[in-house]
Amino acid sequence: MTTTAQNAQNNACDLILFGTKGDLARRKLLPALYQLEKAGLLAADSRIIGVARDDMDNAGYLEMVKTNLTTFLKKETLDETVWQQLCAKLLYVQLDLTQTSDYQKLGKLVDASKRTPVSYFATPPALFGDLCKGLAAAGLAAEPSRVVLEKPIGHDLASSVVINDQVAAHFKECQIYRIDHYLGKETV
């Protein structure tokens, strides 16, 4: 095991993937998590909690993820051993993202003393304020919690300021990670 893989074992997290049924999650995020599992870079007791509004049981979610991985893994087939390891980490939670009371389902599931909560917003930026408010109401905005925001954040400067203010109302700047997955793409 490499030093990086050893470090992963000490950094267990609950990755809460909002928008788990969306295009970004299906095409990019879930295949990337599969690759991390394959490389031994996900802690054994980490969990990936997929969140969407659709009523679906965990078995249905696992089938959806497996289908997506089979479709979107580039240049390789799904390794059944790696899939089983990843599968053991996957959970699905149905939420109405605009209903603050629904987030109590996550609050009951996530224990920040055991695993760092990392919320990944793979949703339209217009929902970021609702997501932050819901996470705060469920006790999932305090440190050591982290939040990952997918750019672009808003459609112009004014909307970006509003969204960033909504996020900052619940998370400290040191807890917020803004990323742009397009920066990692090869240029044509």
N, C-alpha and C positions, 0 to 999 in steps of 0.2 A: 504494500500500500504506500502511495506517495505521501509526502507531507501534506499536500493539498487535500488528498482524500482523508487523511487522518484528521485534519482540521474540520472537514465536513462533518465528521462523526461527533464533534464537540459543539456543533452549531445547529442543533435541531430547531426547526421552525414549523409553524402552521402557516403555509402559504394559502391565503384566502383569495381565490381567483374569481373576482367578480366579472361576469360576462363570459363564463366558461363555455357557453354554447356559441359564442360569436366567432367571426372569421379570424380575428387576431389569435384567439386562444386555440382554435382548431388547427390553423395553418402553421403558427409559429411557436406559441408558448408551450402547448402540450408536447409537440415533438422535441422542443428544447429540454423540457423536463425529463423526457424519456432518455435523451442523450446524457444528461447529468446523472441519471440513475445508472445508465450503462457504464459510465466512467467512474462510478463509485463516489460521486460528489454530493449526493443527497444523504444526509444523516439517516441512519436506520430508523429512528423514531420520528422523523419529520412526517408531516401530513400535507396533502394537497387537497384543499377543500374547495370544490367547484361550486359556485353560486350562480344561480339564474332564476328567472321567474317561473319557468315551466315546471309543472307538476310531474316529477319523475322519481322513481326509486333509485337506490344506489346501483342495483344490477343494470338498469337501463342506462345510467350514466357511464358505467364501466364499458358497456357495449358500444356506446357512442364514442368514447375515448379510443377504444381499440380500433374501431372503424376509421376514425380520423387519423390515427397513427399509421395504419395500413395504407391509407391514401396519401398522407403528406410526408412520410419519412423519405428523404431523398436518397436514392441510390442504395437502399438496403431494405431487407425484409425485417419484419418484427421478430425479435429474438424472444421466444416464449419465456425463457428464464427471467430476462430483464423485465418483460411485461408483468410477470407474476410478482416480482419485487415492487414494481411501480404500482400495480393494482392494489397491493396491501396498504399503500399510502393514500389512495384516492377515496374521497368521500364526496357526497353531493348534498347540498342544502338548498331547498327552494325558498326564495324570499321575494317579497314585493319590495324592490329597492327603494321605493318612495315612502314606505310605511316604517317609521322608526321602531315601532313595537316588534316588528318581525325580526329585528337584529338580535333579540334576546336568544333566538335559536343558536346564533353564533356565540353569544356570550356564555351560554351553558356548555358549549362544545370546546371552546378554546381556553386553555389555562396558561397564561403568560409566565407562570413560575416554572413550567416544564419545557415550553417551546416558545420562541419569539414569534409573536403574530406579525406576519408580513401580508398586508392587503395590496393586491395588484388590481388596479382599476383598468380593465380591458373593456371599458364601456364608453359611451359618448360622454364628453366632458361636462355636458349639462347635468349629468347625474352625480358628479363629484361631490357637490355640496350635500346632497341627500345621503350619499355613502358615508361621508365623514360624520355627519350628524348621527346616523344610525350606529356607526362604530363607537362613537363617544357614548351614546346612550347605553350600549352593551358593555361598556368598560374596556373597549379595545382600542382606545386612542392614546392611552397613557404609555409612557416609556416602560418597557423597551419596544413597544409596537413600532412598526414601520409602515409606510405607505408608498406605493410606486404609482406614479402618474405617467400615463402614456401621452406623449406630445402628438399633435399640437394641443395645447391647453387653451380652448376657446377659438373663436373664429376671427377675432380682431383684438386690439389692445384692451379695449374696454371690457370685453367678456373675459379675457385672460386675467385682468386685475380682479374682477368679481370672483372668478373661480379660485384664484390663488388666495384671496381673502377668506373665502369659505373654508378652504383647506387649513389655512393658518389659524382659524378660530378654534380648531380642535387638535392640531398637530404642531409641534415645534419644528422649526426649519431643519434641525438635525435629524428628524424622523422622516423627512420627505425626500423621495428620490424621483427626479423627473428624467425620463428617458425617451429616446427617439430610436425605435428599432430600425428605421430607414438608414441611420448612420452606419449600421453594420452591413448594409447591402453593397455588393460589388457594383461599381459604375459600369455603364455600357460602353 
